[in-house]
Each structure stands twice: as C-alpha cells, then as structure tokens.
Amino acid sequence: MFRAPRAAVLACSLIALMSSFGTVAADADPLPENFSYSAGFANERTNPGGSLPGSNDFGCKPTAAHPRPVVLVHGTAGGEQITWSAYVPMLKNAGFCVFNLTYGAIPGPWPISAVGAMNPIESSAQQLGEFVDRVLTATGASTVDIVGHSQGTLVPEYYAKVLGGQSTITNYVSLAPLWLGTKVSGGDGLPLLFERLGLPDTAFPICQACGQFVAGSELINKVNADGTPYLKGIEYTNIGTRYDEQVVPYTRGMVPGLPGYDVTNIVIQDGCEQDTSDHFELTGTKRAAYMVLNALDPTNPREVPCGRE
C-alpha cells in the first residue's frame, strides 16, 4: 500500500527542528567546509530565510578558470541553506561564483517558508528559470552549471526541456536523480489512483510535487516523452547511491545516454563499498561532493576520498 511520501512528513519535522536549534558560534574561517548534510539546519536557524556565506553574491564575476556560475537546486523539503551548507563553501573556495534559491516554498512565515520544493514542479521550474536569468544578467555569463539533488534534478530538466531553458545550461550534475521516477512504497501506483479519481498528479496534500516524481506520473512521462530525459548539448553527470531509500530503485536515475548524448553515470559505492551514504547524505558526504567538483572542473581533478568524511 502506498504511504505518504516522507517529504510531507519531513517538511513538518524540519520546521520543528529548526525552531529548536540554539545559537551556533561563528567559525573563525569565513568559509568552513563542513561535510555534514545536517549542518545547514543551524545556518537556517541563525540566519532565517537568508543565504549561506559565499552564495548569492550578485557582484561575483566568473573567471577564465571558472567561467560559469554554479546554481544549486535543492530537493523536496530542502532549502538553499538547509541543503547546501557543504557545497557552497567548497565551490566558493574553489573559485566558483555560487548561487542557490529556496523554490516552491510553502506560503507562510519562517520556518515554514524555509521548506522548499513543495509546489508543483511546473511552477518551481518557472521560478528557477527566472533565477537563472537573474544570475546570467548579473554575472555576464552566457550559461550556468547546475547541481541538483533529488527533485532538484527534475525541476531544472523541466525548465530545460519544456520551458526552453536548454541554451542556458552547460554542465548538469545530479545527486540522486529522479529521471524515471521513484517506485518507493508502491508510489508508482499513485498515477493510476489519481486517474481513477479524476485528480491531477499535483493532488497530493502538503507536497503537491510528491505525486509528480513517482514513476508513471504525467510529469515524468512528459520529461521522457522523446525516449530520454536528456538533451543534446548539455553534459550530464549522474551520481547515485545503492543505499538510496527515496529513489527506488536507485537505477531509476542511472539512465544511459543515447548516441549523441553526453551522459556519465557514477555510483558512489563503485571503488568504495564501505560508503553507505543514503539519499539525503549525498548532500553532505565529501566523496560525493568531490565527484561534483570534478565534474564541474575536470581540468583540475581532486582525489576523491573513500567514505563520508
């Protein structure tokens, strides 16, 4: 039997958790690299509705070494500070202009407003597109690189394939991608249930997007309507984990590219079986983070560590 996606439950839990955090002392280093997926809660608590240090500097100008700004796109129930506290300092310290947003947030005061990716993916993709336009205008760059997690892999692709954003993206790095939709907890039966009830795939309560990223949903079918979730001219890197408890099976995101498409699939356990990082921990493990960094900056490869730290 299909159970409510954890995202709806997680959204409520995050609100309670952020409300309970105490004040955290500032680190002497302005951009500490803390590889922990949960560290972002403290950032959100001490800077409600704000941006992480090093991100969203609209005066930042890309360099010849890193000519494209990086836009980070969080997943369901995530947010710009909640999700990306490990990635923003790492990328900023490496010389990138880094930007991110909390999209699709539940209307309401903080901390409710910090819980993103709840709205329909179509509107979230439109919101992302407007943000990308703002980044390109401010930086003078012609394209951006995208790093997305979970639902944050589908939102940019909908923007690229359906809303005409293809020409604005060069590199597209996905953590726990959802290209073919998840079958978690029997969720692939949800589209048929909604159809029988005459409901749209956005009918799931609280998290309207949760019915859209299951296998067989209208949105998943739309993104894959031409037989592939990908677009020519964009370089894709998919990073998944065998311990993914949300994208089930994890191979739903490890889709090979057709001839003429630039697609690389990476499973973090390959070469490091002891890494048991799950769906959410991909946004905090140093191993996954360095894989992302190398995909964005292949001319300066870093040694990828084995393990979460």
Secondary structure, 3 states (H helix, E strand, C coil): CCCCCHHHHHHHHHHHHHHHCCCCCCCCCCCCCCCCCCCHHHHHHHCCCCCCCCECCCCCCCCCCCCCCEEEECCCCCCHHHHCCCHHHHHHHCCCCEEECCCCCCCCCCCHHHCCCCCCHHHHHHHHHHHHHHHHHHHCCCCEEEEEECHHHHHHHHHHHCCCCHHHEEEEEEECCCCCCECHHHHHHHHHHHHHHCCCCCCCCCCHHHHCCECCCHHHHHHCCCCCCCCCCCEEEEEECCCCCCCCCHHHHCCCCCCCCEEEEEECCCCCCCCCCCCHHHHCCHHHHHHHHHHHCCCCCCCCCCCCC
